[in-house]
Amino acid sequence: MKWRKSPPELIELFNAVMPGPPAQGRKMFGYPAAFANGNLFMGLHQEDMLLRLPEAAREELLRMPGARIFEPMAGRKMREYVCVPAALLVDRKKLGAWVAKAFDYGKSIKPKPVKAKRAKKSA
């Protein structure tokens, strides 16, 4: 199955609501993603924006119509990640509050160790 690129307006929204430092933006699987302490807390996948949330916040967001657990491939649910419902994507203020919750959660998770870059082999 080939993944579709995220729509430009969703990428623009992602960039608009992504927190500043110490959040770090980079691509993951070709999609915009945001990290705190090396932990993904926000990202895009095809037409979805996803947020990594603690259990209570996740349950609250899942009560909104259209919200669902992120499942990048059938049968591969990522239980801490919720796809943001369309109604929330049109309200930047409310979306920003949810992004802040995800960012705080990302910062609270044990930092991932920094991997040393391997030296390139000479021919």
VOROLO-196767 format. One record per atom (N, C-alpha, C, O, CB): x, y, z; residue in three letters. Coordinates in steps of 0.05 Angstrom, whole numbers, plus 5000, padded with zeros to 4 digits. Glycine has a CB too. Example, Ala and Ser with C-alpha at 12.3 -4.5 7.8 and 13.67 -1.06 7.14 Angstrom:
2
526448865156ALA
524649105156ALA
526449345156ALA
528549345169ALA
522649115181ALA
525749555142SER
527349795143SER
525850015157SER
526850235161SER
528249885114SER
This chain:
123
501749765000MET
500050005000MET
501850255000MET
503650285017MET
498150005024MET
501350434981LYS
502850674980LYS
501550894995LYS
499150934993LYS
503250754950LYS
503051035012TRP
501951255028TRP
501751505011TRP
503451554994TRP
503751305053TRP
499651665017ARG
499251925003ARG
500652145018ARG
500952135043ARG
496251985000ARG
501552345004LYS
502652585017LYS
500452735031LYS
498152725024LYS
504052764996LYS
501252875053SER
499353045067SER
498653285050SER
500353385036SER
500553135095SER
496153385052PRO
495453615037PRO
496953865046PRO
497653885070PRO
492353675039PRO
497654045028PRO
499254285035PRO
497954445058PRO
499454555075PRO
499554465011PRO
495254465058GLU
493954625080GLU
494354485107GLU
494454625127GLU
491054665074GLU
494554225108LEU
494954085133LEU
497854125142LEU
498354155166LEU
494353785130LEU
499754125123ILE
502554175130ILE
502854455140ILE
504354505160ILE
504354135105ILE
501454645128GLU
501554925137GLU
500354955165GLU
501555095182GLU
499855105117GLU
498254815171LEU
497054815198LEU
498954695218LEU
499354795240LEU
494354665198LEU
500154465211PHE
502154335228PHE
504354535236PHE
504954565259PHE
503354085214PHE
505454675216ASN
507554865221ASN
506655105238ASN
508155205254ASN
508654975194ASN
504155175235ALA
503055405250ALA
502655345279ALA
503055515296ALA
500455495238ALA
501955095286VAL
501355025314VAL
503654875328VAL
503554835352VAL
498854855315VAL
505754805313MET
508054675325MET
509454865345MET
510055085338MET
510054575304MET
509854765369PRO
511254935389PRO
514154995380PRO
515354855364PRO
511254805416PRO
515255215391GLY
518055275386GLY
519855115404GLY
518954925417GLY
518555575391GLY
522455175404PRO
524355025420PRO
523455015449PRO
522355215460PRO
527155155419PRO
523754795462PRO
525554575455PRO
524354365436PRO
525554155432PRO
526554435479PRO
521954405426ALA
520854225406ALA
522654225381ALA
523754425373ALA
517854295398ALA
522953995369GLN
524553965345GLN
522853845323GLN
521553645327GLN
527053795351GLN
522953975300GLY
521553875277GLY
523353725258GLY
525653815254GLY
520154105262GLY
522353505248ARG
523853365227ARG
521853185213ARG
519553165222ARG
526253195239ARG
522653045193LYS
520852875178LYS
521152585189LYS
523252495197LYS
521352875148LYS
518852445189MET
518852165197MET
517152025175MET
514852085172MET
517752125226MET
518351835161PHE
517051695139PHE
516051895118PHE
514051845105PHE
514651525150PHE
517452115115GLY
516752315095GLY
514752525104GLY
513952695088GLY
515852185071GLY
513752495128TYR
511652675138TYR
512852865160TYR
514652785174TYR
509252525150TYR
511753105162PRO
512653285184PRO
512053155211PRO
509953035215PRO
511253565182PRO
513953185229ALA
513653075256ALA
515053265276ALA
516853415269ALA
514852795258ALA
514153255301ALA
515253425322ALA
516053245346ALA
514653055353ALA
513253645331ALA
518353305357PHE
519553145378PHE
520253305402PHE
520953545400PHE
521952995368PHE
520053185425ALA
520953305451ALA
522653085464ALA
521752865468ALA
518553395469ALA
525153155471ASN
526952965483ASN
527252715466ASN
527752495476ASN
526052885511ASN
527052745439GLY
527352515421GLY
524852355419GLY
524752155404GLY
529452345431GLY
522652435432ASN
520152285431ASN
518152435413ASN
517652675416ASN
518952255459ASN
516952285395LEU
514852395377LEU
512452475394LEU
511452305410LEU
514152195355LEU
511552715391PHE
509052795405PHE
506952905386PHE
504652935394PHE
509753015425PHE
507652955361MET
505753065341MET
506753005314MET
509253015308MET
505453375345MET
505052935296GLY
505852885269GLY
503552875249GLY
501252895257GLY
507352625268GLY
504252845224LEU
502352815203LEU
502652535190LEU
504952435190LEU
502553035182LEU
500452425181HIS
500552185165HIS
498252195146HIS
495852185153HIS
500351925184HIS
498952215121GLN
496952245099GLN
495152485106GLN
496152715107GLN
495251985096GLN
492552445110GLU
490752665115GLU
490252715145GLU
488452865152GLU
488052615101GLU
491752585161ASP
491352595190ASP
493552745205ASP
495952725198ASP
491052325202ASP
492752895226MET
494553005245MET
494252825270MET
492052765278MET
494053305252MET
496452745281LEU
496352575305LEU
497852695328LEU
499752835324LEU
497452295299LEU
496752645352LEU
497952745376LEU
498352515395LEU
496652335398LEU
496052955389LEU
500652515409ARG
501252315429ARG
500452425456ARG
501452635464ARG
504352225429ARG
498652295470LEU
497452395494LEU
497452195517LEU
497451955512LEU
494552485488LEU
497552305542PRO
497252125565PRO
494452015565PRO
492652115552PRO
497952265592PRO
494051805580GLU
491451655580GLU
488951825584GLU
487151805568GLU
491551445601GLU
488951995604ALA
486552155610ALA
485952345587ALA
483652365579ALA
486852315636ALA
487952485577ALA
487452665554ALA
486752515529ALA
485052605514ALA
490052835549ALA
487952285525ARG
487252115502ARG
484352035503ARG
482952055483ARG
489151865501ARG
483451945526GLU
480651865529GLU
478752105524GLU
476652075512GLU
480151755557GLU
479552335533GLU
477852585529GLU
477652645499GLU
475552695489GLU
479052825544GLU
479952645485LEU
479952705457LEU
478352495441LEU
476952565422LEU
482852725446LEU
478652245449LEU
477252035435LEU
474152045437LEU
472751925422LEU
478151765445LEU
473252205456ARG
470252245459ARG
469252445437ARG
466852455433ARG
469652345487ARG
471052585424MET
470152775403MET
469552615378MET
471052435370MET
472352995398MET
467352695365PRO
466652555339PRO
468952575319PRO
470052795314PRO
464052675328PRO
469652355307GLY
471752345287GLY
474552285297GLY
476352215282GLY
471852615273GLY
474952305324ALA
477552235335ALA
477751935336ALA
475751795341ALA
477952365364ALA
480251835332ARG
480651545333ARG
483551485339ARG
485351655335ARG
479751415307ARG
484051245349ILE
486851165353ILE
488251145326ILE
487051045307ILE
486950885369ILE
490751245325PHE
492251235300PHE
492950945293PHE
494050795310PHE
494851405304PHE
492450875268GLU
493050605258GLU
494250635230GLU
492750635210GLU
490450425258GLU
496950665229PRO
498150715203PRO
497850485183PRO
497750535159PRO
501050765207PRO
497550245193MET
496950005176MET
494849845191MET
494849835216MET
499649845171MET
493249705176ALA
491149545188ALA
492349355209ALA
494249205204ALA
489549375167ALA
491149355233GLY
492049185254GLY
494549285269GLY
495549145287GLY
492648915243GLY
495449525263ARG
497849635276ARG
497149895290ARG
498150115283ARG
500049695255ARG
495449875310LYS
494550115325LYS
496850205343LYS
498350045355LYS
492050055343LYS
497150465344MET
499150595362MET
497450735384MET
496550955381MET
500950805346MET
497150595406ARG
495150665426ARG
495550935439ARG
493551045449ARG
495250455447ARG
497951045440GLU
498251315452GLU
497751545433GLU
497651775442GLU
501151335463GLU
497251485408TYR
496951695388TYR
494051705379TYR
492751495373TYR
498751635364TYR
492951945377VAL
490251985369VAL
490152165344VAL
491552365343VAL
488552115392VAL
488652085324CYS
488152255301CYS
486252475308CYS
484052425319CYS
487152085277CYS
487052715303VAL
485452955311VAL
483052975293VAL
483252955268VAL
487253215308VAL
480653005305PRO
478253025289PRO
478153285273PRO
479353485280PRO
475753015307PRO
476753275250ALA
476653505232ALA
475653755245ALA
476653975239ALA
474853435208ALA
473753735263ALA
472553975277ALA
474654125293ALA
474554365296ALA
470253885295ALA
476653975303LEU
478754105319LEU
480854235300LEU
482154425308LEU
480153895337LEU
481254125277LEU
483154235258LEU
482454515248LEU
484154665239LEU
483454055234LEU
479854585250VAL
479054855240VAL
479055065263VAL
478355295258VAL
476254835228VAL
479754985287ASP
479755165309ASP
482655175321ASP
483355015338ASP
477755085331ASP
484255355310ARG
487155365318ARG
487555405348ARG
489455295359ARG
488555585303ARG
485855555361LYS
486155595390LYS
485755335405LYS
487455275422LYS
484155815399LYS
483655195399LYS
483154935413LYS
485254735405LYS
486254585422LYS
480354835406LYS
485954725379LEU
488054545370LEU
490654605384LEU
492054415393LEU
488354555340LEU
491354855387GLY
493754935401GLY
493854835430GLY
495954755440GLY
494055235401GLY
491554835443ALA
491454735471ALA
491954435471ALA
493354335490ALA
488654795483ALA
490954285452TRP
491453995450TRP
494453945443TRP
495653755454TRP
489653865430TRP
495554105426VAL
498354075418VAL
500054115443VAL
502053975448VAL
499154265396VAL
499354315459ALA
500854375484ALA
500754135503ALA
502754065516ALA
499654625498ALA
498453995505LYS
498253755521LYS
500053535511LYS
501453405526LYS
495253655522LYS
500153505485ALA
501853305473ALA
504853375477ALA
506453195483ALA
501253275442ALA
505553625474PHE
508253715478PHE
509153665507PHE
511353565513PHE
508554015471PHE
507353745526ASP
507953695554ASP
508453395560ASP
510153325575ASP
505753805572ASP
506753235547TYR
507052945551TYR
509652845539TYR
511152695551TYR
504652795538TYR
510352945515GLY
512852865503GLY
515252945520GLY
517152795522GLY
513052995476GLY
515153175532LYS
517353265550LYS
517553095575LYS
519653075587LYS
516953555557LYS
515252975583SER
515252825608SER
516252545605SER
516952405625SER
512452815620SER
516452445580ILE
517352175575ILE
520452175577ILE
521752365569ILE
516352075547ILE
521551955587LYS
524351925589LYS
525751985562LYS
524951875541LYS
525151635598LYS
527752165562PRO
529052235537PRO
530251985523PRO
531351805536PRO
531252435542PRO
530051985497LYS
531351765482LYS
534351835480LYS
535052065476LYS
530051735453LYS
536051625482PRO
538851675479PRO
539551775451PRO
538351685432PRO
540451425486PRO
541451955450VAL
542352055424VAL
544151845411VAL
546151755423VAL
543852325427VAL
543451775387LYS
545051575372LYS
547451715360LYS
547251925348LYS
543351425351LYS
549751585362ALA
552251695350ALA
552051645320ALA
551251435311ALA
554751555362ALA
552851845305LYS
552851825276LYS
555251655268LYS
557451695278LYS
552852095262LYS
554751465249ARG
556851305239ARG
558451455218ARG
557351605202ARG
555751035228ARG
561051415219ALA
562751535199ALA
562351405172ALA
561851155171ALA
565751525207ALA
562351555150LYS
562051445124LYS
564551295116LYS
566851375122LYS
561451665103LYS
564151065103LYS
566450905094LYS
567651035069LYS
566251135052LYS
565650615088LYS
570251035068SER
571751135044SER
571950915024SER
572250685031SER
574551245052SER
571850994999ALA
571950794977ALA
574850724971ALA
575350564953ALA
570650894953ALA
